[in-house]
C-alpha cells in the first residue's frame, strides 16, 4: 500500500518517514507525486486542521493520507500559542522569529515556564466514489516539559531549541533523532495511530 505523508514541511517528512518505517507501506510525499496543494489551516482545533489537510490530500491523490497538526502550549501564556503556533507571528516571520517572540512574551513571568507539545494525527481514507465522504481517523500525543530562556541544540525545528525536557536534562533540539522518535508528541501520536494503519494495510 502507498501511504501519502501529507505535508510540505521537510522536517516533518523526515520525522514521519522514520516513525512509519516499520509499516509495510511505500511512503510518498506530495512533491514526489507532483501535488501542489495549499490547504488553509484556519481551524480552531488541531483535529480540524489535521483533518482538513488529510482529506484534501486523500482526494487529490486517491491514497490513504496522513497529516498532522501540532503546537506548543505554555501555561504562563494561558495555553498560547497552541493551535496558532505556526502562525504566532504573521508571514514572513520564521521559526526563529516566533521563538524569540515567545521568549519576549514570557519575560517577567515566574519560572519554571511549564509547557507541553501536542500533536493530532489524521488519517484520511479516500472514498470509493467522488461524492462520498472521506473517512478520517484521529490519534493524539503529548510531550511535557518547560520553556527555557536560552536556545540549545540544532537537531530540531520550531520551538525545539527552547523546549527543555527535565527528565533528559536536554532540549528537544539536543536529542538524537532516535531519542526524539521515542518521546516526542508526534511520535506518541503516530504510535497511537499505528493499530488503525496496520488494519488498513491488512
Secondary structure, 3 states (H helix, E strand, C coil): CEEEECCCCHHHHHHHHHHCCCCCCEEEEHHHHCCCCCCCCCCCCHHHHHHHHHHHHHHHHCCEEEEEEEEEEEHHHCCCEHHHHHHCCCCCCCHHHHHHHHHHHHCCCCCCEEEEEEEEEEEEECCCCCCCCCEEEEEEEEEEEEECCCCCCCCCCCCHHHEEECCCCEEHHHCCHHHHHHHCHHHHHHHHHHHHHHHHHC
